[in-house]
């Protein structure tokens, strides 16, 4: 998993007896993991690669070339990709790029999204997973058996906020607070 990044995937991997290979995001690699430095022995044991782009706290945004390389490796080495996209609406370098926009991504992975960051719902702990249907179902199966779901009131509010943001932004997603303030981007 990329480091720095959201550590929960690594924590849960350890809970279930797995090993975590930390992939440092360093300035000399432009805050991308050095995938070529990973040994064949590690790739052979790899079941899942967890990425975090746009990365927090480096701010690095993944490129189509980087995601294409990850997809190629996932197919070659037989692992799944989980792209933590919690900060995807908080990019400052052009349009955000979803992992799932890259050809082949749906074959090997999913993207995890959060309402906390881009929709100003910090603490609500509402998000979603999209991508490969079997992997999404695996997430749903684990989630169903780990904790309870959000309240209906929270879920309804969540959907209304998403709809309002989408409807008011002429095809582009903008955080609700920008739309509510009447910014030129959201009105």
C-alpha positions as CSV (number, residue, x, y, z in Angstrom):
1,X,0.0,0.0,0.0
2,X,1.1,3.5,-0.7
3,X,2.5,5.4,2.3
4,X,1.5,8.1,3.2
5,X,-2.1,7.2,2.8
6,X,-5.2,6.1,4.8
7,X,-3.8,3.3,7.0
8,X,-7.0,1.3,7.6
9,X,-6.5,-1.2,4.8
10,X,-3.1,-2.0,6.2
11,X,-4.5,-2.3,9.7
12,X,-7.3,-4.7,8.6
13,X,-4.8,-6.7,6.5
14,X,-2.7,-7.3,9.6
15,X,-5.9,-8.2,11.7
16,X,-6.6,-11.0,9.3
17,X,-3.0,-12.3,9.3
18,X,-1.8,-10.7,6.1
19,X,1.4,-8.9,5.5
20,X,1.7,-5.3,4.4
21,X,4.3,-4.1,2.0
22,X,4.6,-0.3,2.5
23,X,5.4,1.6,-0.8
24,X,6.9,4.9,0.1
25,X,5.9,8.0,-1.9
26,X,9.0,10.0,-2.1
27,X,9.9,13.3,-3.8
28,X,12.6,11.6,-5.9
29,X,9.8,9.5,-7.5
30,X,7.4,12.4,-7.9
31,X,5.3,10.9,-5.0
32,X,4.6,7.7,-7.0
33,X,5.5,4.2,-5.7
34,X,8.6,2.6,-7.3
35,X,6.7,-0.4,-8.7
36,X,9.8,-1.6,-10.5
37,X,11.7,-2.0,-7.3
38,X,9.3,-4.6,-5.9
39,X,10.8,-8.1,-5.9
40,X,9.1,-11.0,-7.7
41,X,8.8,-12.7,-4.3
42,X,6.6,-9.8,-3.1
43,X,4.6,-9.7,-6.3
44,X,4.0,-13.5,-6.0
45,X,2.4,-13.0,-2.6
46,X,0.5,-9.8,-3.5
47,X,-3.3,-10.1,-3.3
48,X,-4.2,-6.4,-3.3
49,X,-2.6,-3.1,-4.1
50,X,-4.0,-0.1,-2.2
51,X,-3.4,3.3,-3.8
52,X,-4.3,6.8,-2.6
53,X,-4.7,9.4,-5.3
54,X,-5.1,12.3,-5.2
55,X,-2.7,11.5,-2.4
56,X,-3.0,12.9,1.1
57,X,-0.9,14.6,2.2
58,X,1.4,15.0,-0.8
59,X,-1.3,16.3,-3.2
60,X,0.1,14.2,-6.0
61,X,-2.5,13.3,-8.7
62,X,-2.2,10.0,-10.6
63,X,-1.8,10.0,-14.3
64,X,-3.3,7.8,-16.9
65,X,0.1,6.3,-17.6
66,X,0.6,5.4,-13.9
67,X,-2.9,3.8,-13.7
68,X,-2.2,1.9,-17.0
69,X,1.0,0.5,-15.6
70,X,-0.8,-0.6,-12.4
71,X,-3.6,-2.3,-14.4
72,X,-1.0,-4.1,-16.5
73,X,0.8,-5.3,-13.4
74,X,-2.5,-6.4,-11.8
75,X,-3.4,-8.5,-14.8
76,X,0.1,-10.0,-15.0
77,X,0.6,-10.7,-11.3
78,X,-3.0,-11.5,-10.5
79,X,-3.9,-9.1,-7.7
80,X,-6.8,-6.6,-7.3
81,X,-6.4,-2.8,-7.0
82,X,-8.2,-0.7,-4.4
83,X,-7.9,3.0,-5.3
84,X,-8.8,5.3,-2.3
85,X,-10.4,8.3,-4.1
86,X,-11.6,10.1,-1.0
87,X,-9.9,13.3,-2.1
88,X,-10.8,13.2,-5.8
89,X,-12.9,16.3,-5.7
90,X,-10.1,18.2,-4.0
91,X,-7.6,18.4,-6.9
92,X,-5.9,21.6,-8.0
93,X,-4.3,20.3,-11.3
94,X,-7.1,20.2,-13.8
95,X,-9.9,17.7,-14.0
96,X,-9.7,14.8,-11.6
97,X,-8.9,11.4,-13.1
98,X,-10.7,8.3,-11.8
99,X,-8.9,5.0,-11.9
100,X,-12.0,3.6,-13.5
101,X,-11.7,5.9,-16.5
102,X,-8.6,4.0,-17.6
103,X,-9.2,1.0,-19.9
104,X,-8.9,-2.3,-18.0
105,X,-9.5,-0.9,-14.5
106,X,-12.9,-2.4,-14.2
107,X,-11.3,-5.8,-14.8
108,X,-9.0,-5.5,-11.8
109,X,-10.2,-3.1,-9.3
110,X,-12.5,-0.7,-7.4
111,X,-12.5,2.9,-6.3
112,X,-13.5,3.9,-2.8
113,X,-15.2,7.3,-2.4
114,X,-16.1,9.4,0.6
115,X,-18.7,12.0,1.3
116,X,-16.4,13.4,4.0
117,X,-14.0,15.4,1.9
118,X,-15.6,16.8,-1.3
119,X,-19.1,17.1,0.1
120,X,-18.1,18.6,3.5
121,X,-19.6,15.7,5.5
122,X,-16.7,15.1,7.9
123,X,-17.5,12.6,10.5
124,X,-20.6,11.2,8.8
125,X,-18.6,8.1,7.6
126,X,-20.6,7.7,4.4
127,X,-19.0,6.5,1.2
128,X,-19.3,4.1,-1.6
129,X,-17.3,1.5,-3.6
130,X,-17.6,1.2,-7.4
131,X,-15.9,-0.8,-10.1
132,X,-15.5,-4.5,-10.6
133,X,-18.8,-6.2,-9.6
134,X,-17.2,-9.1,-7.7
135,X,-14.9,-6.9,-5.7
136,X,-17.8,-4.5,-4.9
137,X,-19.8,-7.5,-3.7
138,X,-16.9,-8.6,-1.5
139,X,-16.8,-5.2,0.1
140,X,-20.6,-5.4,0.7
141,X,-20.3,-8.8,2.2
142,X,-17.6,-7.7,4.7
143,X,-19.4,-4.4,5.5
144,X,-22.7,-6.3,6.2
145,X,-20.9,-8.4,8.7
146,X,-18.7,-5.8,10.4
147,X,-20.9,-3.0,11.4
148,X,-24.4,-1.5,11.0
149,X,-25.4,0.8,8.2
150,X,-26.1,4.5,8.5
151,X,-29.5,5.8,9.5
152,X,-32.1,6.4,6.8
153,X,-32.1,10.1,7.6
154,X,-28.3,10.3,7.0
155,X,-28.6,8.3,3.8
156,X,-31.4,10.5,2.5
157,X,-29.5,13.7,3.3
158,X,-26.4,12.2,1.6
159,X,-28.3,11.5,-1.6
160,X,-30.0,14.9,-1.6
161,X,-26.6,16.7,-1.2
162,X,-25.1,14.7,-4.0
163,X,-28.1,15.3,-6.3
164,X,-28.1,19.1,-5.5
165,X,-24.4,19.3,-6.2
166,X,-24.7,17.5,-9.5
167,X,-27.8,19.3,-10.7
168,X,-26.4,22.8,-9.9
169,X,-23.0,22.3,-11.4
170,X,-23.9,21.8,-15.1
171,X,-22.2,18.4,-15.3
172,X,-19.3,19.0,-13.0
173,X,-19.2,17.9,-9.4
174,X,-18.5,20.7,-6.9
175,X,-18.7,20.6,-3.2
176,X,-22.1,21.7,-1.9
177,X,-20.6,24.6,0.1
178,X,-19.5,26.2,-3.1
179,X,-22.9,25.7,-4.7
180,X,-24.7,27.1,-1.6
181,X,-22.5,30.2,-1.5
182,X,-23.4,30.9,-5.1
183,X,-19.9,30.6,-6.5
184,X,-19.6,31.2,-10.2
185,X,-18.7,27.6,-10.8
186,X,-21.8,26.2,-9.2
187,X,-24.6,28.6,-10.2
